[in-house]
Amino acid sequence: MASDGFQPLDEKLLVEYLKATPSLAAKLGNQFDKLEIKEIGDGNLNFVYIVSSPSGSVVIKQALPYVRLIGESWPMTKERAYFEATTLQEQARLCPDHVPEVYHFDRKMCLIGMRYIEPPHIILRKGLISGIEYPLLAEHISEFMARTLFYTSLLYLTTTDHKSAVAKYCGNVELCRLTEQVVFSDPYKVSEYNRCTTPYLDADAEAVREDNILKLEIAELKSKFCERAQALIHGDLHTSSVMVTKNSTQVIDPEFGFYGPMGFDVGAFIGNLILAYFAQDGHADKGADRELYKEWILKTISDTWTLFYAKFTALWDKHKDGPGEAYLPEIYNNPDLQVAGEEKIYGRSSP
């Protein structure tokens, strides 16, 4: 065990930890004789276990002091577990239908115990690769984004509460820097971490690196990402951070959470759907195409934005006389100003 109290848990140590933690033991019915433990941490950063007993199940997630995918050569703060647990708790409070409940958080052990999202839920990216349609996806993800972004913004919060929340998340520096690197920096230069299908995409990669207009636009977006503390964003809302069935959508893994530009979450999710659209021809079985499925993806993209806009605007209208200090009703007191305010937030006119 490290001097700070941190100890990586293997399966044997995990069982002992569960026995000694009442909130987790209760979820398992205090039954440890027939415990099943499965390590499912196929992500980049953490160990993740599904622990099941005859009486119930929990997921245990422990952050390591390095990027698991790379190894100890890429150190990473363990404090990301604190920001993930805090963001999960806040987003579950605001949108409980689409975020798993946190049962336990141990800051010293960088460990989160949370609700197990049971089968037939699968990672959305896997469903998109398999060509599965999710009729409620746009409805659910737009609800998640509208509620979590609106209720943590100055449209709803006082400046005092907003500044306090911003300050709490300022410590998530390393995860923000990771996004700055892999989203806003590495793709536009030669980097040891870049991956592309060589030699087939070498010319395309070089074209990106040599596109001056693109690089200036990216610099502006990077500045917004670093400077605009609009709301509590998930920060990594791609299609592997969402678990789905035909009737359920669950958002997971918000360890990149911080107060940033609202458009980053919306854009990340829609951008991943665009990537999925262009990948479909490569996933199609021989003798079959994915044209109808591609149409569904395009409709889901459109519906996601349209529904998000409608729900976010409805929340704004509902709370226009509330505590939010961004647009005080005494000042923005006529329809023209209200419309102008909406366009300022969305960066465009209504759909």
Solvent accessible surface area in square Angstrom, and as a share of the most:
residue,aa,sasa,rsa
1,M,161,0.72
2,A,51,0.39
3,S,129,0.83
4,D,77,0.40
5,G,17,0.17
6,F,11,0.04
7,Q,48,0.21
8,P,74,0.46
9,L,12,0.06
10,D,80,0.41
11,E,85,0.38
12,K,160,0.68
13,L,63,0.31
14,L,0,0.00
15,V,32,0.19
16,E,93,0.42
17,Y,34,0.13
18,L,0,0.00
19,K,101,0.43
20,A,83,0.64
21,T,13,0.07
22,P,109,0.68
23,S,45,0.29
24,L,0,0.00
25,A,4,0.03
26,A,66,0.51
27,K,85,0.36
28,L,0,0.00
29,G,34,0.33
30,N,102,0.52
31,Q,75,0.33
32,F,43,0.18
33,D,145,0.75
34,K,153,0.65
35,L,34,0.17
36,E,125,0.56
37,I,35,0.18
38,K,131,0.55
39,E,61,0.28
40,I,66,0.33
41,G,10,0.09
42,D,125,0.65
43,G,44,0.42
44,N,83,0.43
45,L,11,0.06
46,N,10,0.05
47,F,55,0.23
48,V,27,0.15
49,Y,13,0.05
50,I,26,0.13
51,V,0,0.00
52,S,28,0.18
53,S,14,0.09
54,P,88,0.55
55,S,68,0.44
56,G,24,0.23
57,S,29,0.18
58,V,0,0.00
59,V,16,0.09
60,I,1,0.01
61,K,11,0.05
62,Q,1,0.00
63,A,3,0.02
64,L,3,0.02
65,P,55,0.35
66,Y,50,0.19
67,V,8,0.05
68,R,69,0.25
69,L,122,0.61
70,I,72,0.36
71,G,20,0.19
72,E,135,0.61
73,S,98,0.63
74,W,43,0.15
75,P,94,0.59
76,M,10,0.04
77,T,36,0.21
78,K,45,0.19
79,E,64,0.29
80,R,1,0.00
81,A,4,0.03
82,Y,40,0.15
83,F,10,0.04
84,E,4,0.02
85,A,1,0.01
86,T,19,0.11
87,T,0,0.00
88,L,1,0.01
89,Q,91,0.40
90,E,46,0.21
91,Q,2,0.01
92,A,18,0.14
93,R,160,0.58
94,L,11,0.05
95,C,3,0.02
96,P,89,0.56
97,D,108,0.56
98,H,15,0.07
99,V,4,0.02
100,P,0,0.00
101,E,94,0.42
102,V,21,0.12
103,Y,45,0.17
104,H,40,0.18
105,F,54,0.22
106,D,32,0.17
107,R,122,0.44
108,K,145,0.62
109,M,16,0.07
110,C,4,0.02
111,L,0,0.00
112,I,1,0.01
113,G,0,0.00
114,M,16,0.07
115,R,76,0.28
116,Y,45,0.17
117,I,13,0.07
118,E,101,0.45
119,P,97,0.61
120,P,108,0.68
121,H,36,0.16
122,I,62,0.31
123,I,39,0.20
124,L,0,0.00
125,R,94,0.34
126,K,113,0.48
127,G,0,0.00
128,L,4,0.02
129,I,78,0.40
130,S,72,0.46
131,G,25,0.24
132,I,59,0.30
133,E,76,0.34
134,Y,8,0.03
135,P,92,0.58
136,L,69,0.35
137,L,1,0.01
138,A,9,0.07
139,E,74,0.33
140,H,26,0.12
141,I,0,0.00
142,S,0,0.00
143,E,54,0.24
144,F,1,0.00
145,M,1,0.00
146,A,0,0.00
147,R,72,0.26
148,T,2,0.01
149,L,1,0.00
150,F,0,0.00
151,Y,24,0.09
152,T,2,0.01
153,S,3,0.02
154,L,53,0.26
155,L,10,0.05
156,Y,63,0.24
157,L,32,0.16
158,T,37,0.21
159,T,49,0.29
160,T,101,0.59
161,D,77,0.40
162,H,13,0.06
163,K,138,0.58
164,S,73,0.47
165,A,21,0.16
166,V,32,0.18
167,A,66,0.51
168,K,100,0.43
169,Y,8,0.03
170,C,83,0.50
171,G,50,0.49
172,N,2,0.01
173,V,79,0.46
174,E,73,0.33
175,L,0,0.00
176,C,18,0.11
177,R,153,0.56
178,L,21,0.11
179,T,7,0.04
180,E,29,0.13
181,Q,52,0.23
182,V,66,0.38
183,V,63,0.36
184,F,18,0.08
185,S,27,0.18
186,D,7,0.04
187,P,52,0.33
188,Y,44,0.17
189,K,104,0.44
190,V,125,0.72
191,S,23,0.15
192,E,137,0.61
193,Y,81,0.31
194,N,56,0.29
195,R,190,0.69
196,C,63,0.38
197,T,78,0.46
198,T,90,0.52
199,P,90,0.56
200,Y,169,0.64
201,L,79,0.39
202,D,58,0.30
203,A,75,0.58
204,D,84,0.44
205,A,29,0.23
206,E,91,0.41
207,A,62,0.48
208,V,51,0.29
209,R,65,0.24
210,E,117,0.52
211,D,57,0.30
212,N,104,0.53
213,I,132,0.67
214,L,60,0.30
215,K,72,0.30
216,L,131,0.65
217,E,93,0.42
218,I,22,0.11
219,A,54,0.42
220,E,92,0.41
221,L,88,0.44
222,K,64,0.27
223,S,49,0.32
224,K,79,0.33
225,F,5,0.02
226,C,71,0.42
227,E,132,0.59
228,R,109,0.40
229,A,35,0.28
230,Q,34,0.15
231,A,0,0.00
232,L,2,0.01
233,I,0,0.00
234,H,0,0.00
235,G,3,0.03
236,D,40,0.21
237,L,0,0.00
238,H,47,0.21
239,T,3,0.02
240,S,32,0.20
241,S,1,0.01
242,V,0,0.00
243,M,35,0.16
244,V,1,0.00
245,T,23,0.13
246,K,100,0.42
247,N,116,0.59
248,S,26,0.17
249,T,3,0.01
250,Q,12,0.05
251,V,2,0.01
252,I,22,0.11
253,D,45,0.23
254,P,1,0.01
255,E,11,0.05
256,F,20,0.08
257,G,0,0.00
258,F,22,0.09
259,Y,15,0.06
260,G,0,0.00
261,P,15,0.10
262,M,14,0.06
263,G,49,0.47
264,F,36,0.15
265,D,2,0.01
266,V,11,0.07
267,G,41,0.39
268,A,25,0.20
269,F,0,0.00
270,I,27,0.14
271,G,26,0.25
272,N,26,0.14
273,L,0,0.00
274,I,75,0.38
275,L,123,0.61
276,A,14,0.11
277,Y,45,0.17
278,F,151,0.63
279,A,41,0.32
280,Q,0,0.00
281,D,95,0.49
282,G,71,0.68
283,H,61,0.27
284,A,31,0.24
285,D,105,0.54
286,K,205,0.87
287,G,94,0.91
288,A,62,0.48
289,D,105,0.54
290,R,34,0.12
291,E,85,0.38
292,L,141,0.70
293,Y,14,0.05
294,K,24,0.10
295,E,105,0.47
296,W,32,0.11
297,I,0,0.00
298,L,88,0.44
299,K,126,0.53
300,T,6,0.04
301,I,28,0.14
302,S,64,0.41
303,D,41,0.21
304,T,0,0.00
305,W,51,0.18
306,T,62,0.36
307,L,53,0.26
308,F,8,0.03
309,Y,17,0.07
310,A,55,0.43
311,K,36,0.15
312,F,1,0.00
313,T,28,0.16
314,A,61,0.47
315,L,20,0.10
316,W,28,0.10
317,D,85,0.44
318,K,148,0.63
319,H,38,0.17
320,K,103,0.44
321,D,111,0.57
322,G,34,0.33
323,P,70,0.44
324,G,8,0.08
325,E,70,0.31
326,A,39,0.30
327,Y,46,0.17
328,L,67,0.34
329,P,44,0.28
330,E,131,0.59
331,I,101,0.51
332,Y,65,0.25
333,N,101,0.52
334,N,57,0.29
335,P,100,0.63
336,D,117,0.61
337,L,65,0.32
338,Q,82,0.37
339,V,82,0.47
340,A,53,0.41
341,G,5,0.05
342,E,40,0.18
343,E,71,0.32
344,K,157,0.66
345,I,41,0.21
346,Y,28,0.11
347,G,66,0.63
348,R,110,0.40
349,S,62,0.40
350,S,64,0.41
351,P,86,0.54
